[in-house]
Amino acid sequence: MKKDAVSRLTPMGVMVLALLREGDMHPYEMVRLLRARRAERLISITNGTLYHTVSRLHEAALIEEVGIDREGNRPERTTYSLTEAGHDAVVSWVRRQLPRIDRPADFRVALAEAHNLDRRDVIELLRERHASLWADHGGHRDDLLVAKNKGVPEQVLVEFDRQEALLDAELRWLDSLIIRLDTEDLPWGPAAFQNSDRYRAQRKAAQQ
């Protein structure tokens, strides 16, 4: 798979490809599943945007048509399947974004789809992210201390103080997550949820 295919993927595109790793779907089912799973907290979801995304993924040969259904007075529904290139694209995109600390919005999507990667790969990538955050946190903390020692008014530094608190909180959260993954205390991968009642109910409701 070409690297430019991954670099052109949008967060919506990644989430659509990840949905198709669960099974063949038509766009209407994709929309309903994304909304049922509260994906709006990560990306803006509209029917137009999703259908446009599906079209672009099809043109890029990351997905393929596997059937067209029509039931009653409903419009035709084209069902799509993930190609091998599409499968690889999800993994490559998540691998690229998970350790990065300069694109927080993309990281949230990568984290939401991290279960598509092997447990050990996720641990390694999160440790890489942890190292970058630790260095960033140290530099930020030092700059804040210098500013305070120079007598910079505290009211000017409230945003700096907030950022230090956020960095500290994420580092502690990452420590906890990595430990849970490493000790296998956290169930991981498709097998951890595909047979759950909630998963089956969501898929059934979205298909109607």
C-alpha positions as CSV (number, residue, x, y, z in Angstrom):
1,M,0.0,0.0,0.0
2,K,1.3,3.4,-0.9
3,K,2.2,5.8,2.0
4,D,0.3,8.7,0.3
5,A,-2.9,6.6,0.6
6,V,-2.5,6.6,4.4
7,S,-1.5,10.3,4.6
8,R,-4.6,11.3,2.7
9,L,-6.9,9.4,5.0
10,T,-9.2,11.6,7.1
11,P,-10.3,10.6,10.6
12,M,-13.8,9.9,9.2
13,G,-12.1,7.7,6.6
14,V,-10.2,5.7,9.2
15,M,-13.4,5.2,11.3
16,V,-15.3,3.9,8.2
17,L,-12.5,1.5,7.3
18,A,-12.4,0.3,10.9
19,L,-16.2,-0.3,10.9
20,L,-15.8,-2.5,7.8
21,R,-13.2,-4.6,9.6
22,E,-16.2,-5.7,11.7
23,G,-18.1,-6.9,8.6
24,D,-19.6,-5.7,5.3
25,M,-22.0,-2.7,5.7
26,H,-23.9,-0.1,3.7
27,P,-23.3,3.6,4.5
28,Y,-26.6,4.0,6.3
29,E,-25.6,1.3,8.7
30,M,-22.2,3.0,9.2
31,V,-23.9,6.3,10.1
32,R,-26.2,4.6,12.6
33,L,-23.3,2.7,14.2
34,L,-21.1,5.7,14.5
35,R,-23.9,7.7,16.2
36,A,-24.8,4.8,18.5
37,R,-21.2,4.6,19.6
38,R,-21.1,8.4,20.2
39,A,-18.4,9.0,17.6
40,E,-19.6,12.6,17.4
41,R,-17.3,13.3,20.3
42,L,-14.4,12.6,18.0
43,I,-15.5,13.7,14.5
44,S,-18.4,15.6,12.9
45,I,-20.9,13.1,11.4
46,T,-23.3,14.1,8.7
47,N,-24.8,11.8,6.0
48,G,-23.2,13.9,3.3
49,T,-19.7,13.8,4.7
50,L,-19.9,10.0,5.3
51,Y,-21.2,9.3,1.8
52,H,-18.5,11.5,0.3
53,T,-15.9,9.7,2.4
54,V,-17.2,6.3,1.3
55,S,-17.0,7.4,-2.3
56,R,-13.4,8.5,-1.9
57,L,-12.4,5.3,-0.2
58,H,-14.0,3.4,-3.1
59,E,-12.1,5.4,-5.6
60,A,-8.9,4.7,-3.7
61,A,-9.6,0.9,-3.8
62,L,-9.6,0.8,0.0
63,I,-13.2,-0.6,-0.1
64,E,-15.2,-2.4,-2.8
65,E,-18.9,-2.9,-3.6
66,V,-20.2,-6.4,-2.8
67,G,-23.9,-5.9,-3.3
68,I,-26.9,-3.6,-3.9
69,D,-30.1,-4.1,-2.0
70,R,-33.5,-2.5,-2.3
71,E,-36.3,-3.2,0.1
72,G,-39.8,-1.8,-0.3
73,N,-39.8,1.9,-1.0
74,R,-36.4,2.4,0.5
75,P,-33.6,3.8,-1.7
76,E,-31.0,1.3,-3.0
77,R,-28.3,0.5,-0.5
78,T,-24.8,-0.4,-1.7
79,T,-22.9,-2.7,0.7
80,Y,-19.2,-2.4,0.9
81,S,-16.4,-4.6,2.0
82,L,-12.9,-3.8,3.1
83,T,-10.1,-4.6,0.7
84,E,-6.7,-5.8,1.8
85,A,-5.3,-2.3,1.2
86,G,-8.1,-0.8,3.3
87,H,-7.3,-3.3,6.1
88,D,-3.6,-2.3,6.0
89,A,-4.5,1.4,5.8
90,V,-6.3,1.4,9.2
91,V,-3.3,-0.3,10.9
92,S,-0.8,2.1,9.2
93,W,-2.8,5.2,10.1
94,V,-3.2,4.2,13.7
95,R,0.4,3.3,14.0
96,R,1.4,6.7,12.7
97,Q,-0.9,8.8,14.8
98,L,-0.9,6.9,18.2
99,P,2.6,8.1,19.3
100,R,2.3,11.6,18.0
101,I,1.7,14.5,20.5
102,D,1.3,17.3,17.9
103,R,-2.1,16.3,16.6
104,P,-4.4,15.7,19.6
105,A,-7.6,15.4,17.5
106,D,-6.1,12.6,15.4
107,F,-4.7,10.9,18.5
108,R,-8.1,10.6,19.9
109,V,-9.3,8.8,16.8
110,A,-6.2,6.6,16.8
111,L,-6.8,5.7,20.4
112,A,-10.4,4.9,19.7
113,E,-9.3,2.5,16.9
114,A,-6.1,1.2,18.7
115,H,-7.9,-2.1,19.4
116,N,-7.3,-2.9,15.7
117,L,-3.6,-3.3,16.5
118,D,-1.9,-6.1,18.4
119,R,-1.6,-5.5,22.1
120,R,2.2,-5.5,22.1
121,D,2.3,-3.0,19.2
122,V,0.0,-0.6,21.2
123,I,2.2,-0.9,24.3
124,E,5.3,0.0,22.2
125,L,3.6,3.0,20.5
126,L,2.1,4.3,23.8
127,R,5.5,4.1,25.4
128,E,6.9,6.1,22.6
129,R,4.2,8.7,23.1
130,H,4.9,8.7,26.9
131,A,8.6,9.5,26.2
132,S,7.6,12.4,24.0
133,L,5.1,13.7,26.5
134,W,7.6,13.4,29.4
135,A,10.1,15.5,27.5
136,D,7.5,18.1,26.6
137,H,6.2,18.2,30.2
138,G,9.7,18.7,31.5
139,G,10.4,21.6,29.2
140,H,7.0,23.1,29.9
141,R,7.5,22.8,33.6
142,D,11.0,24.4,33.4
143,D,9.7,27.3,31.3
144,L,6.9,27.9,33.8
145,L,9.3,27.9,36.7
146,V,11.6,30.4,35.0
147,A,8.6,32.7,34.3
148,K,7.5,32.6,37.9
149,N,11.1,33.3,39.1
150,K,11.2,36.3,36.9
151,G,8.1,37.6,38.5
152,V,5.7,37.2,35.6
153,P,2.2,37.8,37.0
154,E,0.4,34.6,37.8
155,Q,-2.7,35.7,35.9
156,V,-0.7,35.7,32.7
157,L,0.5,32.1,33.4
158,V,-2.9,30.4,34.0
159,E,-2.9,28.8,30.5
160,F,0.7,27.5,31.1
161,D,-0.4,26.2,34.5
162,R,-3.4,24.4,32.9
163,Q,-1.2,22.8,30.2
164,E,1.2,21.5,32.9
165,A,-1.7,20.0,34.8
166,L,-3.0,18.3,31.6
167,L,0.4,16.9,30.6
168,D,0.8,15.6,34.1
169,A,-2.6,14.0,34.1
170,E,-2.1,12.3,30.7
171,L,1.3,10.9,31.8
172,R,-0.3,9.3,34.8
173,W,-3.2,8.0,32.7
174,L,-0.7,6.5,30.2
175,D,1.3,4.8,32.9
176,S,-1.9,3.2,34.1
177,L,-3.1,2.1,30.6
178,I,0.3,0.7,29.7
179,I,0.4,-1.4,32.9
180,R,-3.1,-2.7,32.3
181,L,-2.2,-3.7,28.7
182,D,1.2,-5.2,29.7
183,T,-0.4,-7.3,32.5
184,E,-3.3,-8.2,30.2
185,D,-5.7,-6.9,32.8
186,L,-7.4,-5.0,30.0
187,P,-9.2,-7.3,27.4
188,W,-8.0,-6.4,23.9
189,G,-8.7,-6.9,20.3
190,P,-11.9,-7.8,18.3
191,A,-12.5,-11.0,20.2
192,A,-12.9,-8.9,23.4
193,F,-16.2,-7.3,22.2
194,Q,-17.6,-9.0,19.1
195,N,-19.6,-11.5,21.1
196,S,-21.0,-9.1,23.6
197,D,-24.7,-8.5,23.8
198,R,-24.2,-4.7,23.4
199,Y,-22.2,-5.3,20.2
200,R,-24.8,-7.6,18.7
201,A,-27.6,-5.2,19.6
202,Q,-25.9,-2.3,18.0
203,R,-25.2,-4.1,14.8
204,K,-28.8,-5.4,14.6
205,A,-30.3,-2.0,15.2
206,A,-28.0,-0.3,12.6
207,Q,-28.9,-2.9,9.9
208,Q,-32.7,-2.1,10.1
